[in-house]
Amino acid sequence: MAGNRLEKIGTIFTRTTGLLKSGAIKASEKPLWYEVYEAFPPKYEPRFDRPVQEKKIKQILYTEDAIRAKFYKAHGSPGTITLSEYSVRPTISQLFIKEYEKLRDEGNVPEEKLMEETALALEAHGIYLDRSRAPPKPEPEEQPAVETQPTASSSQLLTDKVRLSDIFKESQEEKN
């Protein structure tokens, strides 16, 4: 094959150009990126020996990130999270952060009790982070039995329950 496979000799553009000139790659098989690179070359040629620029990486942390981290550490993931932009229902962590910031801005609650008070405030709204504190679910009311005459096929289905032991016995009897 024509060309060089070493990335240290030339760039991918110069190697592809060489393959096109030599005929190893037909003009119809030219990569999609080739014409874009040719029209808009980079400011600095991407070579392996180019020194890496030292840039300070900015921390992208918001104030609510610390609250969210405390929330997930204390309560875990209390349900599914939909990241769809069309979802209008906020996540439980978003509700928690909103309530936390509201209580913090009021200033009536000390910082060390703020997590607990926020959980209690959410409970007042019907959101229970600790399932053991949630009220028991009401048992469904039993519907009065309506007497109907079973049809022959439904009564046959009720009486013909298949058991694995019956199938095993039948297969043993067939073998004997």
Secondary structure, 3 states (H helix, E strand, C coil): CCCCCCCCCCCHHHHHHHHHHHCCCCHHHCCHHHHHHHHCCCCCCCCCCCCCCCCCCCCCCCHHHHHHHHHHHHHCCCCCCCCCCCCCCCCHHHHHHHHHHHHHHHCCCCHHHHHHHHHHHHHHCCCCCCHHHCCCCCCCCCCCCCCCCCCHHHHHHHHCCCCHHHHHHHHHHHHC
